[in-house]
């Protein structure tokens, strides 16, 4: 093995340990932050016993889950019952490895270690663990694998409520995954590449894609709520109907694995929205962050963390503000609203981009993105002021109810 290859493997291993540790720490303390925020929104006390203002509560919860007795139903399908939490957890944890959280960092070292020999490295290194050329396609594909764990958990538990939760998760995934895929096609049309690094670079040259692709950002964010099984789309685990849904029969660390996967997916969705539509680690109104350096990497990492934290707060805010959708309303939203909007919007952006670049000759990124933003304004008016009022698309909640006279006539 050459010294250069050993240096590359060492840097990759260090990035892997760093990213995995940050994700696990973030997932643990997102639970505490959510409990703090929901207590603040509902004017009540949150965790305040374990450490200062409950700062050690995640550690106490982790110890409790580790030492808690493992219980499992005697009629469960043992193999699938045990492996389901891992199938849900592993894809959720590895997704962050493909997303760059800061500007590239120049790393240079050369040293020798006993037995292992000489290590050499001198490159401009991406902050992502692996800089995949297929970027967000990998994230979309791997995020879809987690639903297998949920479906298997519901089926293997041999519990009717768990099975219904697993079936709901599968149907929910099909209804929103298509819309989520359609929402990122305009990003591909505008950037010409599916690599996260290239998408961020394109937004540095023009505008953040939340402006020229406003509707795509909205559809992706709504689909992200369904991706994470959170209110208002937490149908697979709705406690008022299914006890706890697919994880009803799980306890201790196996139960905890599903919640770790949920919060890890929430973090991943927040990172994806920030990267695809808010410039990723780009600091607005300056080009200083585009020059490689340690200070730039730390500053861009802090900026990216602020964007991700904002969306995590938004997820929590929505959970403790909005009620849960009915199951038929979710299906209606996915198939009758998000899917048609995604298909039509891809055509609008494709035709608009061709007309702006070929017809009007506007090729400068900033001018092109401003022109697309102007095109988005009437589209947003149509979607939010016409379709949202039930004028063209009527959801399940607006079905006409029978009148008292018609009921009396039928009787």
C-alpha positions in Angstrom: 0.0 0.0 0.0 1.4 3.4 -1.0 2.0 6.2 1.5 -0.5 8.3 -0.4 -3.2 5.6 -0.2 -2.6 5.2 3.5 -2.9 8.9 4.0 -6.2 9.0 2.1 -7.6 6.2 4.2 -6.5 7.9 7.4 -8.2 11.2 6.4 -11.4 9.3 5.4 -11.4 7.4 8.7 -11.0 10.6 10.7 -13.9 12.3 8.7 -16.1 9.3 9.2 -15.5 9.3 13.0 -16.1 13.1 13.2 -19.3 13.1 11.1 -20.7 10.0 12.8 -19.9 11.4 16.3 -21.5 14.8 15.4 -24.6 13.1 14.0 -25.1 10.9 17.0 -24.6 13.8 19.4 -27.0 16.0 17.4 -29.6 13.2 17.4 -29.3 12.8 21.1 -29.7 16.5 21.9 -32.4 17.1 19.3 -34.7 15.1 21.6 -33.8 17.5 24.4 -34.2 20.6 22.3 -37.6 19.4 21.1 -38.8 18.8 24.6 -37.5 22.3 25.6 -39.3 23.9 22.7 -42.6 22.0 23.1 -42.6 23.0 26.8 -42.0 26.6 25.8 -44.7 26.6 23.2 -47.2 25.0 25.6 -46.2 27.2 28.6 -45.1 24.3 30.8 -41.9 22.9 32.3 -39.6 20.8 30.3 -36.8 18.5 31.4 -35.1 20.2 34.4 -33.8 17.5 36.7 -30.8 15.7 35.1 -28.1 18.4 35.1 -28.5 22.1 34.6 -32.0 22.6 33.0 -32.0 18.9 32.0 -28.8 19.1 29.9 -27.9 15.5 30.9 -31.4 14.1 30.1 -30.3 12.5 26.8 -27.5 10.7 28.6 -30.0 9.5 31.3 -32.4 8.3 28.6 -29.6 6.4 26.8 -28.5 4.6 30.0 -32.2 3.8 30.8 -32.7 2.2 27.4 -29.4 0.2 27.6 -30.2 -1.3 31.0 -33.9 -1.8 30.4 -35.3 -5.3 30.1 -35.7 -6.5 26.5 -39.2 -7.8 25.9 -40.6 -9.4 22.7 -43.8 -11.1 21.8 -43.7 -14.9 21.8 -45.5 -15.1 18.4 -43.1 -12.7 16.6 -41.0 -13.8 13.7 -37.7 -13.7 15.6 -35.2 -13.1 12.8 -37.0 -10.3 11.1 -38.2 -8.8 14.4 -34.6 -8.4 15.5 -33.1 -7.1 12.3 -35.9 -4.6 11.5 -34.6 -1.8 13.8 -31.1 -2.1 12.2 -32.6 -1.9 8.7 -34.3 1.4 9.8 -31.3 2.8 11.7 -28.3 2.1 9.4 -29.5 4.0 6.3 -30.5 6.9 8.5 -27.0 7.2 10.0 -24.9 6.8 6.8 -26.7 9.4 4.7 -24.9 12.4 6.3 -21.6 10.9 5.0 -22.4 12.2 1.5 -23.3 15.8 2.4 -20.5 18.4 2.7 -21.0 20.4 5.8 -18.3 23.1 5.1 -15.9 24.5 2.6 -13.1 22.2 1.3 -10.1 22.1 3.7 -6.5 21.9 2.5 -4.8 19.1 4.5 -1.1 18.4 4.3 0.9 16.0 6.4 3.7 13.4 6.2 4.8 11.1 9.0 5.9 7.6 9.8 4.3 5.2 12.3 5.7 2.0 13.7 4.6 -1.1 11.8 2.2 0.9 9.6 5.0 2.9 7.8 4.8 6.3 6.1 1.7 8.3 5.6 1.5 11.1 3.0 -1.4 13.5 2.2 -1.5 16.8 0.3 -4.9 17.6 -1.2 -7.8 19.9 -1.0 -10.3 17.8 0.9 -14.1 17.8 0.8 -15.7 17.9 4.3 -18.1 15.1 3.1 -16.8 11.7 4.1 -17.2 10.6 0.5 -17.6 13.1 -2.3 -20.0 11.0 -4.5 -20.6 12.1 -8.1 -24.2 10.9 -7.7 -24.8 13.1 -4.6 -28.4 13.5 -3.9 -29.4 10.4 -5.9 -27.6 8.3 -3.4 -29.3 10.1 -0.5 -32.8 9.7 -2.1 -32.1 6.0 -2.8 -30.8 5.2 0.7 -33.4 7.1 2.5 -36.0 4.9 0.8 -34.5 1.8 2.3 -35.4 2.7 5.8 -39.1 2.0 5.1 -38.3 -1.7 4.8 -37.3 -1.7 8.4 -40.5 -0.1 9.4 -42.6 -2.5 7.3 -40.7 -5.5 8.5 -41.1 -4.4 12.1 -44.9 -4.1 11.7 -45.2 -7.5 10.0 -42.7 -9.4 12.2 -44.3 -8.3 15.5 -47.5 -10.3 14.7 -49.6 -7.5 16.0 -52.5 -6.0 14.1 -51.7 -2.4 15.2 -48.1 -2.9 14.2 -49.0 -4.4 10.9 -51.3 -1.4 10.1 -48.5 1.0 11.0 -46.1 -0.8 8.7 -48.6 -0.9 5.8 -49.3 2.8 6.3 -45.5 3.6 6.2 -45.2 1.7 2.9 -48.2 3.4 1.3 -47.1 6.8 2.6 -43.6 6.3 1.2 -45.0 5.5 -2.3 -47.3 8.6 -2.2 -44.6 11.2 -1.3 -41.4 9.6 -2.7 -42.5 10.3 -6.3 -43.2 13.9 -5.5 -39.9 14.2 -3.7 -38.1 12.8 -6.8 -39.9 15.2 -9.1 -39.0 18.2 -6.9 -35.3 17.7 -7.4 -35.5 17.4 -11.2 -35.6 21.2 -11.5 -32.4 21.4 -9.4 -30.7 19.0 -11.9 -32.0 21.1 -14.8 -30.5 24.3 -13.3 -27.2 22.9 -12.0 -26.6 20.2 -14.7 -25.1 17.9 -12.1 -26.2 15.7 -9.2 -23.0 16.2 -7.2 -23.6 18.2 -4.0 -20.3 20.1 -4.5 -21.3 21.2 -8.0 -24.8 22.2 -6.8 -23.3 24.4 -4.1 -20.8 25.9 -6.6 -23.7 26.8 -9.0 -25.6 28.6 -6.2 -22.5 30.5 -5.3 -22.4 31.9 -8.9 -26.1 32.7 -9.0 -28.9 32.8 -6.5 -29.8 30.2 -3.9 -32.2 27.8 -5.6 -35.0 28.6 -3.1 -35.6 31.7 -5.3 -35.7 30.4 -8.9 -37.1 27.0 -7.7 -39.4 28.1 -4.9 -42.1 25.5 -5.6 -39.6 22.7 -5.7 -38.3 23.8 -2.3 -41.8 23.7 -0.9 -42.7 20.3 -2.3 -39.3 18.8 -1.1 -39.9 20.2 2.4 -43.4 18.9 2.6 -42.2 15.5 1.4 -39.4 15.7 4.0 -42.1 15.8 6.7 -43.5 12.5 5.4 -40.0 11.1 5.0 -39.4 11.5 8.7 -42.8 10.3 9.8 -43.4 13.4 11.8 -46.5 15.5 12.4 -48.6 16.2 10.4 -47.7 12.9 8.6 -46.9 10.6 11.5 -49.6 8.1 10.4 -47.5 5.0 10.8 -47.2 5.6 14.6 -50.3 7.6 15.4 -50.9 6.8 19.1 -54.5 7.8 19.0 -55.3 5.0 16.5 -52.5 2.4 16.5 -51.2 2.5 20.1 -47.6 3.2 18.8 -47.8 1.8 15.3 -45.0 -0.3 13.9 -42.9 -0.2 17.1 -45.7 -1.1 19.5 -44.0 -4.5 20.4 -40.5 -3.1 20.8 -38.8 -2.0 24.0 -35.4 -0.9 25.3 -32.7 -0.2 22.7 -34.6 -1.8 19.8 -37.4 0.8 20.5 -34.8 3.5 20.8 -33.3 2.6 17.4 -36.5 3.7 15.6 -36.4 7.1 17.4 -32.7 7.5 16.6 -33.5 6.8 13.0 -36.4 9.3 13.0 -34.2 12.1 14.4 -31.3 11.2 12.1 -33.7 11.4 9.1 -34.9 14.8 10.3 -31.3 16.0 10.4 -30.6 14.6 6.9 -33.7 16.3 5.5 -32.7 19.6 7.1 -29.2 19.1 5.6 -30.7 18.3 2.1 -33.0 21.3 2.1 -30.1 23.5 3.1 -27.8 22.1 0.5 -30.2 21.9 -2.5 -32.0 25.2 -2.0 -30.1 27.4 0.5 -26.6 27.2 -0.9 -25.3 24.5 1.5 -22.3 25.9 3.4 -22.2 29.1 1.3 -22.1 32.3 3.4 -24.3 34.9 1.6 -23.0 38.3 0.4 -19.3 37.4 0.4 -16.8 35.4 -1.7 -14.3 35.1 1.2 -15.6 31.6 2.0 -14.8 30.3 -1.4 -11.0 30.5 -0.7 -9.8 27.2 0.9 -8.5 27.5 4.5 -9.2 26.4 8.0 -10.9 29.6 9.0 -13.2 29.4 6.0 -14.0 25.8 6.7 -15.0 26.5 10.3 -17.0 29.6 9.3 -18.9 27.8 6.5 -19.5 24.9 8.8 -21.0 27.2 11.4 -23.2 28.8 8.7 -24.4 25.4 7.5 -25.1 24.4 11.1 -27.3 27.5 11.5 -29.3 26.6 8.4 -29.8 23.0 9.6 -30.7 24.2 13.1 -33.4 26.5 11.6 -35.1 23.7 9.7 -34.9 21.4 12.8 -36.6 24.2 14.8 -39.2 24.4 11.9 -39.9 20.6 12.2 -40.4 20.9 15.9 -42.6 24.0 15.5 -44.9 22.3 13.0 -45.1 19.1 15.2 -46.4 21.1 18.2 -48.6 23.4 16.2 -50.5 21.4 13.6 -52.8 18.4 14.0 -52.3 15.1 12.3 -53.7 14.6 8.8 -56.2 11.8 8.3 -54.9 8.9 6.3 -57.1 9.6 3.3 -56.0 13.3 3.4 -52.4 12.3 3.2 -53.1 10.0 0.2 -55.1 12.8 -1.4 -52.3 15.3 -0.8 -49.6 13.0 -2.3 -51.4 11.7 -5.4 -53.8 14.5 -6.2 -51.8 17.6 -5.3 -48.0 17.0 -4.9 -47.6 14.6 -7.8 -49.5 16.8 -10.4 -47.7 19.9 -9.2 -44.3 18.2 -9.5 -45.0 17.0 -13.0 -46.3 20.4 -14.2 -43.5 22.3 -12.5 -40.8 20.3 -14.2 -42.3 21.2 -17.5 -42.6 24.9 -16.5 -39.0 25.1 -15.4 -37.7 23.2 -18.5 -39.6 25.4 -20.9 -38.8 28.6 -18.9 -35.1 27.8 -18.7 -35.0 27.1 -22.5 -36.8 30.3 -23.2 -34.6 32.4 -21.0 -31.3 31.0 -22.2 -32.1 30.3 -25.9 -34.8 32.7 -26.6 -33.8 35.7 -24.6 -30.1 34.9 -24.5 -29.7 35.4 -20.8 -26.9 33.1 -19.7 -25.3 34.9 -16.7 -26.3 32.8 -13.6 -27.6 35.8 -11.5 -29.7 37.2 -14.4 -31.0 33.8 -15.3 -32.0 33.0 -11.8 -33.7 36.3 -11.4 -35.7 35.7 -14.5 -36.7 32.3 -13.2 -37.7 33.9 -9.9 -40.0 36.2 -11.9 -41.5 33.2 -13.7 -42.1 31.5 -10.3 -44.2 34.4 -8.9 -47.4 33.6 -11.0 -46.8 29.9 -10.4 -46.8 30.4 -6.6 -50.0 32.6 -6.9 -51.8 29.8 -8.8 -50.7 27.1 -6.3 -51.3 28.9 -3.0 -54.2 31.2 -3.9 -56.2 29.0 -6.2 -55.4 25.3 -5.8 -55.0 25.6 -2.0 -58.5 27.0 -1.7 -60.0 23.8 -3.3 -61.1 25.5 -6.5 -59.4 23.0 -8.8 -58.2 20.2 -6.5 -60.6 19.1 -3.8 -59.1 17.0 -1.0 -60.8 14.4 1.1 -61.6 16.9 3.8 -63.9 18.9 1.5 -66.3 16.1 0.5 -69.9 17.3 0.6 -71.7 16.1 3.7 -75.3 14.8 3.5 -77.9 17.3 4.7 -80.4 16.5 7.5 -83.3 16.6 4.9 -81.6 14.0 2.7 -80.9 11.7 5.7 -84.5 12.0 6.8 -85.8 11.2 3.3 -83.5 8.1 3.2 -84.8 6.9 6.6 
